[in-house]
């Protein structure tokens, strides 16, 4: 009884911090999805009140003397809460910066930092676990039962970073479902960050879906400041080596491997994915630039029948939607099996709400393109 009473203030702190942090993270997700120069001021206004509970809960937690056995929970929650609060504060301050939209994008980078700090608690706290699931699956009894039986000490599962800390140039981040069965091959999604990003941050665009559906996410970081768009031989072999390393340690279904990416990562999806020696079975470029000359460098045999899912925003201010329409036409004329989604309210930002559509297409279609041996 004495131990329970001693833990009670910390339990109360957890009960305050968890929902406040999740509320702030949902707000950052909303802002990231809808951010554009035209909507920035509206999004800043929408942040009002989103961190009121968070600030008070974080201050109370920091003032508390946590019992030693709950210190690991504190060490996840407080950094997650602080990063989420920093992101919302950064968004609010963006309008006063010389380049408001750049400042807003910079503020949203704290989301990945918060998610990384919070994720270890998904094995212990149900609200956190459900946050890292697709919304449609959060009440799925079979999935929740499977997650409840996870061994938190199991090695080589969950979020990992290979080749250095998250975001190290030329290295990668990785997510492997904690409940995977070594006897059952898993699909692989290789997700390429945008020009100013890195794999350590972009990984969090896909963890929720991977944890729900049971596939591996590989998020490489470009060797240079962005992908080698003019010379596939720089980043391409590095990505290939990462895929082989993953396939050597975990069971990968070679018939279901998706190469996808945002902005420069989407463009490099075309550059790498249309080559004859590419081993990915499906491509899904998002908000990417496309020039018809790319088809001149493509392998005609690979392109015929290749499943390609293009996603682009009608409001994209960096790469016009006309580029995506051109890609649909040119690739379709070359024989590719093209699916196309032009999202009416999407600007130049990553549409996480499109992941489900991409995955339904990816997991429901088969590539008829022969892969190189």
FIFI-212070 format. One record per residue (C-alpha): chain; residue in three letters; residue number from 1; y, z, x. Coordinates in steps of 0.1 Angstrom, whole numbers, plus 5000, padded with zeros to 4 digits. Each point is the difference from the previous one (the first is absolute). Layout:
{rec A ALA NUM {Y Z X}}
...
//
This chain:
{rec A UNK 1 {5000 5000 5000}}
{rec A UNK 2 {5024 5009 5028}}
{rec A UNK 3 {4994 4966 5017}}
{rec A UNK 4 {5006 4982 4967}}
{rec A UNK 5 {5032 5019 4995}}
{rec A UNK 6 {5011 4992 5036}}
{rec A UNK 7 {4994 4963 4994}}
{rec A UNK 8 {5018 4999 4966}}
{rec A UNK 9 {5035 4991 5013}}
{rec A UNK 10 {4985 4971 5021}}
{rec A UNK 11 {4980 4988 4969}}
{rec A UNK 12 {5033 5000 4981}}
{rec A UNK 13 {5016 4981 5027}}
{rec A UNK 14 {4973 4974 4999}}
{rec A UNK 15 {5003 4998 4962}}
{rec A UNK 16 {5037 4992 5004}}
{rec A UNK 17 {4999 4977 5031}}
{rec A UNK 18 {4972 4977 4989}}
{rec A UNK 19 {5015 4987 4967}}
{rec A UNK 20 {5035 4999 5015}}
{rec A UNK 21 {4988 4979 5030}}
{rec A UNK 22 {4980 4977 4978}}
{rec A UNK 23 {5029 4995 4977}}
{rec A UNK 24 {5022 4990 5030}}
{rec A UNK 25 {4974 4977 5014}}
{rec A UNK 26 {4997 4982 4966}}
{rec A UNK 27 {5038 4996 5001}}
{rec A UNK 28 {4998 4984 5035}}
{rec A UNK 29 {4972 4977 4988}}
{rec A UNK 30 {5022 4989 4971}}
{rec A UNK 31 {5029 4994 5023}}
{rec A UNK 32 {4979 4980 5025}}
{rec A UNK 33 {4987 4978 4972}}
{rec A UNK 34 {5034 4992 4985}}
{rec A UNK 35 {5023 5000 5030}}
{rec A UNK 36 {5023 4971 5005}}
{rec A UNK 37 {5037 4995 5008}}
{rec A UNK 38 {5007 4996 4963}}
{rec A UNK 39 {4981 5031 4988}}
{rec A UNK 40 {5009 5024 5028}}
{rec A UNK 41 {5028 5019 4982}}
{rec A UNK 42 {4978 5004 4969}}
{rec A UNK 43 {4972 5013 5021}}
{rec A UNK 44 {5023 5025 5017}}
{rec A UNK 45 {5010 5013 4966}}
{rec A UNK 46 {4964 5002 4990}}
{rec A UNK 47 {4993 5024 5028}}
{rec A UNK 48 {5022 5027 4983}}
{rec A UNK 49 {4979 5031 4995}}
{rec A UNK 50 {4969 4985 5016}}
{rec A UNK 51 {5000 5026 5027}}
{rec A UNK 52 {5016 5030 4983}}
{rec A UNK 53 {4967 5018 4996}}
{rec A UNK 54 {4989 4989 5035}}
{rec A UNK 55 {5029 5015 5019}}
{rec A UNK 56 {4996 5034 4984}}
{rec A UNK 57 {4962 5000 5004}}
{rec A UNK 58 {5002 4990 5036}}
{rec A UNK 59 {5026 5027 5008}}
{rec A UNK 60 {4979 5026 4983}}
{rec A UNK 61 {4969 4989 5019}}
{rec A UNK 62 {5019 5002 5033}}
{rec A UNK 63 {5012 5035 4992}}
{rec A UNK 64 {4964 5012 4993}}
{rec A UNK 65 {4977 5016 5024}}
{rec A UNK 66 {4968 4980 4993}}
{rec A UNK 67 {4966 5016 5006}}
{rec A UNK 68 {4981 4985 5029}}
{rec A UNK 69 {4973 4985 4979}}
{rec A UNK 70 {5025 4980 4980}}
{rec A UNK 71 {5021 4989 5030}}
{rec A UNK 72 {4983 4966 5002}}
{rec A UNK 73 {5010 4993 4964}}
{rec A UNK 74 {5036 5009 5009}}
{rec A UNK 75 {4999 4978 5031}}
{rec A UNK 76 {4992 4970 4977}}
{rec A UNK 77 {5022 5008 4971}}
{rec A UNK 78 {5032 5009 5017}}
{rec A UNK 79 {5002 4969 5022}}
{rec A UNK 80 {4991 4978 4970}}
{rec A UNK 81 {5027 5017 4979}}
{rec A UNK 82 {5026 4997 5027}}
{rec A UNK 83 {4993 4963 5006}}
{rec A UNK 84 {5002 4992 4963}}
{rec A UNK 85 {5033 5020 4997}}
{rec A UNK 86 {5013 4981 5030}}
{rec A UNK 87 {4992 4967 4984}}
{rec A UNK 88 {5018 5008 4968}}
{rec A UNK 89 {5030 5013 5019}}
{rec A UNK 90 {5001 4969 5021}}
{rec A UNK 91 {5000 4978 4969}}
{rec A UNK 92 {5029 5019 4986}}
{rec A UNK 93 {5020 4997 5032}}
{rec A UNK 94 {4992 4963 5004}}
{rec A UNK 95 {5030 4988 4979}}
{rec A UNK 96 {5023 5015 5026}}
{rec A UNK 97 {4984 4983 5030}}
{rec A UNK 98 {5015 4967 5015}}
{rec A UNK 99 {4968 4982 4989}}
{rec A UNK 100 {4988 5018 4969}}
{rec A UNK 101 {4969 4979 4994}}
{rec A UNK 102 {4988 5005 5036}}
{rec A UNK 103 {5006 5038 4997}}
{rec A UNK 104 {4981 5000 4968}}
{rec A UNK 105 {4970 4983 5015}}
{rec A UNK 106 {5002 5024 5029}}
{rec A UNK 107 {5000 5030 4976}}
{rec A UNK 108 {4969 4988 4983}}
{rec A UNK 109 {4980 5001 5033}}
{rec A UNK 110 {4997 5038 4994}}
{rec A UNK 111 {4975 4993 4973}}
{rec A UNK 112 {4972 4992 5024}}
{rec A UNK 113 {5008 5031 5020}}
{rec A UNK 114 {4997 5021 4969}}
{rec A UNK 115 {4968 4984 4988}}
{rec A UNK 116 {4984 5004 5034}}
{rec A UNK 117 {5009 5037 5001}}
{rec A UNK 118 {4988 5006 4964}}
{rec A UNK 119 {4968 4980 5000}}
{rec A UNK 120 {4977 5026 5017}}
{rec A UNK 121 {5005 5022 4969}}
{rec A UNK 122 {4984 4974 4978}}
{rec A UNK 123 {4966 5015 5007}}
{rec A UNK 124 {5011 5034 4987}}
{rec A UNK 125 {5027 4996 4974}}
{rec A UNK 126 {4993 4979 4969}}
{rec A UNK 127 {5036 4989 4993}}
{rec A UNK 128 {5002 4987 5036}}
{rec A UNK 129 {4967 4983 4997}}
{rec A UNK 130 {5010 4983 4968}}
{rec A UNK 131 {5033 4988 5016}}
{rec A UNK 132 {4979 4981 5025}}
{rec A UNK 133 {4981 4981 4973}}
{rec A UNK 134 {5009 4970 4979}}
{rec A UNK 135 {5016 5013 4968}}
{rec A UNK 136 {4973 4984 4978}}
{rec A UNK 137 {4973 5019 5018}}
{rec A UNK 138 {5015 5035 5002}}
{rec A UNK 139 {4980 5012 4970}}
{rec A UNK 140 {4968 4982 5010}}
{rec A UNK 141 {4973 5027 4999}}
{rec A UNK 142 {4976 4981 5023}}
{rec A UNK 143 {5026 4995 5026}}
{rec A UNK 144 {5013 5035 4998}}
{rec A UNK 145 {4965 5014 5003}}
{rec A UNK 146 {4994 4978 5031}}
{rec A UNK 147 {5032 5012 5016}}
{rec A UNK 148 {4992 5037 4992}}
{rec A UNK 149 {4968 4997 5021}}
{rec A UNK 150 {5018 4987 5031}}
{rec A UNK 151 {4993 5019 5032}}
{rec A UNK 152 {5035 5007 5015}}
{rec A UNK 153 {4984 5003 5034}}
{rec A UNK 154 {4983 4966 5000}}
{rec A UNK 155 {5011 4980 5030}}
{rec A UNK 156 {5012 4964 5003}}
{rec A UNK 157 {5013 4999 4964}}
{rec A UNK 158 {5035 5002 4984}}
{rec A UNK 159 {5031 4990 5018}}
{rec A UNK 160 {4997 4992 5037}}
{rec A UNK 161 {5021 4985 5027}}
{rec A UNK 162 {4985 4979 5028}}
{rec A UNK 163 {5017 4991 5033}}
{rec A UNK 164 {5028 5026 4997}}
{rec A UNK 165 {5022 5019 4975}}
{rec A UNK 166 {5009 4984 4967}}
{rec A UNK 167 {5021 4969 5006}}
{rec A UNK 168 {4990 4994 5037}}
{rec A UNK 169 {5006 4964 5009}}
{rec A UNK 170 {4967 4980 5001}}
{rec A UNK 171 {4981 5030 4985}}
{rec A UNK 172 {4988 5005 4964}}
{rec A UNK 173 {4996 5025 4972}}
{rec A UNK 174 {4969 5002 4979}}
{rec A UNK 175 {4988 5015 4967}}
{rec A UNK 176 {4962 5005 4993}}
{rec A UNK 177 {4990 5015 4967}}
{rec A UNK 178 {4987 5036 5006}}
{rec A UNK 179 {4971 4994 4976}}
{rec A UNK 180 {4988 4967 5014}}
{rec A UNK 181 {4962 4994 5002}}
{rec A UNK 182 {4989 4986 5034}}
{rec A UNK 183 {4974 4979 4982}}
{rec A UNK 184 {5025 4982 4979}}
{rec A UNK 185 {5023 4974 5016}}
{rec A UNK 186 {5037 5004 4990}}
{rec A UNK 187 {5027 4974 4995}}
{rec A UNK 188 {5027 4999 5026}}
{rec A UNK 189 {5038 4995 4994}}
{rec A UNK 190 {5021 4993 5031}}
{rec A UNK 191 {5036 5007 4990}}
{rec A UNK 192 {5028 4987 5022}}
{rec A UNK 193 {5034 5017 5000}}
{rec A UNK 194 {5034 4984 4996}}
{rec A UNK 195 {5023 4991 5029}}
{rec A UNK 196 {5016 5034 5004}}
{rec A UNK 197 {4969 5020 4992}}
{rec A UNK 198 {4968 5012 5016}}
{rec A UNK 199 {4964 5005 4990}}
{rec A UNK 200 {5002 5038 4999}}
{rec A UNK 201 {5025 4998 4972}}
{rec A UNK 202 {4987 4969 4982}}
{rec A UNK 203 {4965 5016 4997}}
{rec A UNK 204 {5013 5022 4972}}
{rec A UNK 205 {5007 4970 4979}}
{rec A UNK 206 {4962 4997 4996}}
{rec A UNK 207 {4983 5034 5004}}
{rec A UNK 208 {5002 5008 4963}}
{rec A UNK 209 {4981 4969 4990}}
{rec A UNK 210 {4975 5003 5029}}
{rec A UNK 211 {4992 5036 4991}}
{rec A UNK 212 {4995 4989 4963}}
{rec A UNK 213 {4980 4969 5005}}
{rec A UNK 214 {4981 5008 5032}}
{rec A UNK 215 {5012 4975 5026}}
{rec A UNK 216 {5013 5002 5036}}
{rec A UNK 217 {5036 4994 5009}}
{rec A UNK 218 {5010 4988 5034}}
{rec A UNK 219 {5037 5001 5007}}
{rec A UNK 220 {5009 4985 5034}}
{rec A UNK 221 {5033 5002 5017}}
{rec A UNK 222 {5014 4969 5017}}
{rec A UNK 223 {5000 4998 5037}}
{rec A UNK 224 {5037 4990 5000}}
{rec A UNK 225 {5028 5010 4978}}
{rec A UNK 226 {4985 4979 4972}}
{rec A UNK 227 {4970 4976 4997}}
{rec A UNK 228 {4996 4971 5024}}
{rec A UNK 229 {5009 4974 4973}}
{rec A UNK 230 {5005 4972 5025}}
{rec A UNK 231 {4969 5008 5021}}
{rec A UNK 232 {4970 5013 4981}}
{rec A UNK 233 {4981 5005 5033}}
{rec A UNK 234 {5020 5032 5007}}
{rec A UNK 235 {4993 5022 4969}}
{rec A UNK 236 {4971 4980 4986}}
{rec A UNK 237 {4973 5010 5026}}
{rec A UNK 238 {5012 5036 4999}}
{rec A UNK 239 {4994 5001 4962}}
{rec A UNK 240 {4966 4983 5004}}
{rec A UNK 241 {4990 5026 5026}}
{rec A UNK 242 {5011 5028 4976}}
{rec A UNK 243 {4979 4986 4973}}
{rec A UNK 244 {4970 4998 5023}}
{rec A UNK 245 {5005 5035 5011}}
{rec A UNK 246 {5001 5012 4964}}
{rec A UNK 247 {4970 4980 4990}}
{rec A UNK 248 {4981 5015 5030}}
{rec A UNK 249 {5005 5035 4987}}
{rec A UNK 250 {5000 4997 4962}}
{rec A UNK 251 {4980 4978 4977}}
{rec A UNK 252 {5023 4971 4991}}
{rec A UNK 253 {4992 4973 4974}}
{rec A UNK 254 {5008 4969 5019}}
{rec A UNK 255 {5001 4979 4968}}
{rec A UNK 256 {5030 5020 4987}}
{rec A UNK 257 {5027 5003 5027}}
{rec A UNK 258 {5036 4997 4989}}
{rec A UNK 259 {5030 4992 5023}}
{rec A UNK 260 {5032 5010 4983}}
{rec A UNK 261 {5036 5008 5011}}
{rec A UNK 262 {5036 5005 4990}}
{rec A UNK 263 {5029 4978 5011}}
{rec A UNK 264 {4993 4991 5037}}
{rec A UNK 265 {4965 5015 4994}}
{rec A UNK 266 {4996 4976 4971}}
{rec A UNK 267 {5012 4971 5021}}
{rec A UNK 268 {4976 5009 5028}}
{rec A UNK 269 {4972 5002 4973}}
{rec A UNK 270 {5006 4962 4996}}
{rec A UNK 271 {5003 4994 5037}}
{rec A UNK 272 {4968 5018 5009}}
{rec A UNK 273 {4981 4995 4968}}
{rec A UNK 274 {5002 4962 4998}}
{rec A UNK 275 {4984 4995 5035}}
{rec A UNK 276 {4965 4987 5002}}
{rec A UNK 277 {4988 5030 5020}}
{rec A UNK 278 {5013 5026 4976}}
{rec A UNK 279 {4973 5022 4986}}
{rec A UNK 280 {5018 5015 4970}}
{rec A UNK 281 {4986 4988 4967}}
{rec A UNK 282 {5031 5005 4979}}
{rec A UNK 283 {5038 4998 5006}}
{rec A UNK 284 {5028 5018 4981}}
{rec A UNK 285 {5035 4994 5014}}
{rec A UNK 286 {5027 5020 4983}}
{rec A UNK 287 {5038 4992 5002}}
{rec A UNK 288 {4992 4976 5028}}
{rec A UNK 289 {5018 4970 5015}}
{rec A UNK 290 {4981 4967 4999}}
{rec A UNK 291 {5008 4966 5015}}
{rec A UNK 292 {4980 4969 4991}}
{rec A UNK 293 {4995 4993 5037}}
{rec A UNK 294 {4976 5030 5000}}
{rec A UNK 295 {4975 4978 4983}}
{rec A UNK 296 {5002 4976 5029}}
{rec A UNK 297 {4986 5027 5023}}
{rec A UNK 298 {4974 5011 4974}}
{rec A UNK 299 {4963 4992 5002}}
{rec A UNK 300 {4993 4976 4971}}
{rec A UNK 301 {4964 5012 4996}}
{rec A UNK 302 {5011 5036 4998}}
{rec A UNK 303 {5027 4994 4975}}
{rec A UNK 304 {4978 4982 4975}}
{rec A UNK 305 {4988 5026 4976}}
{rec A UNK 306 {5017 5029 5018}}
{rec A UNK 307 {5010 5028 4975}}
{rec A UNK 308 {5037 5007 5005}}
{rec A UNK 309 {5020 5024 4978}}
{rec A UNK 310 {5038 4996 5003}}
{rec A UNK 311 {5024 5027 4988}}
{rec A UNK 312 {5037 4995 5001}}
{rec A UNK 313 {5031 5014 4983}}
{rec A UNK 314 {5023 4978 4979}}
{rec A UNK 315 {5029 5022 5013}}
{rec A UNK 316 {4990 4998 5037}}
{rec A UNK 317 {5033 4998 5019}}
{rec A UNK 318 {4984 4994 5035}}
{rec A UNK 319 {4973 4974 4993}}
{rec A UNK 320 {5007 4979 4969}}
{rec A UNK 321 {4973 4998 4974}}
{rec A UNK 322 {5002 4962 5005}}
{rec A UNK 323 {4982 5005 5032}}
{rec A UNK 324 {4971 5016 4982}}
{rec A UNK 325 {5000 4972 4974}}
{rec A UNK 326 {4998 4975 5028}}
{rec A UNK 327 {4971 5019 5016}}
{rec A UNK 328 {4981 4999 4966}}
{rec A UNK 329 {5006 4963 4997}}
{rec A UNK 330 {4992 4990 5036}}
{rec A UNK 331 {4969 5023 5003}}
{rec A UNK 332 {4987 4990 4966}}
{rec A UNK 333 {5004 4963 5010}}
{rec A UNK 334 {4980 5007 5031}}
{rec A UNK 335 {4971 5014 4979}}
{rec A UNK 336 {5006 5037 5003}}
{rec A UNK 337 {4991 5022 4970}}
{rec A UNK 338 {5035 5014 4994}}
{rec A UNK 339 {5009 5028 4977}}
{rec A UNK 340 {5038 5005 4996}}
{rec A UNK 341 {5020 5029 4986}}
{rec A UNK 342 {5038 4998 4999}}
{rec A UNK 343 {5013 5035 4990}}
{rec A UNK 344 {5032 4997 4980}}
{rec A UNK 345 {5017 5033 5011}}
{rec A UNK 346 {4987 5001 5035}}
{rec A UNK 347 {5024 4997 5030}}
{rec A UNK 348 {4991 5000 5037}}
{rec A UNK 349 {4979 5032 5000}}
{rec A UNK 350 {4963 5008 4998}}
{rec A UNK 351 {4987 5001 4964}}
{rec A UNK 352 {4973 5026 5001}}
{rec A UNK 353 {4994 4995 4963}}
{rec A UNK 354 {4987 4965 5009}}
{rec A UNK 355 {4971 5015 5021}}
{rec A UNK 356 {4978 5004 4970}}
{rec A UNK 357 {5005 4963 4991}}
{rec A UNK 358 {4993 4990 5036}}
{rec A UNK 359 {4968 5021 5001}}
{rec A UNK 360 {4987 4989 4966}}
{rec A UNK 361 {5003 4964 5013}}
{rec A UNK 362 {4986 5008 5034}}
{rec A UNK 363 {4970 5020 4989}}
{rec A UNK 364 {4993 4976 4971}}
{rec A UNK 365 {5001 4967 5019}}
{rec A UNK 366 {4978 4986 5027}}
{rec A UNK 367 {5010 4978 5029}}
{rec A UNK 368 {4981 4967 5004}}
{rec A UNK 369 {5015 4994 5034}}
{rec A UNK 370 {4975 5000 5029}}
{rec A UNK 371 {5010 5027 5025}}
{rec A UNK 372 {4998 4993 5038}}
{rec A UNK 373 {4972 5017 5018}}
//
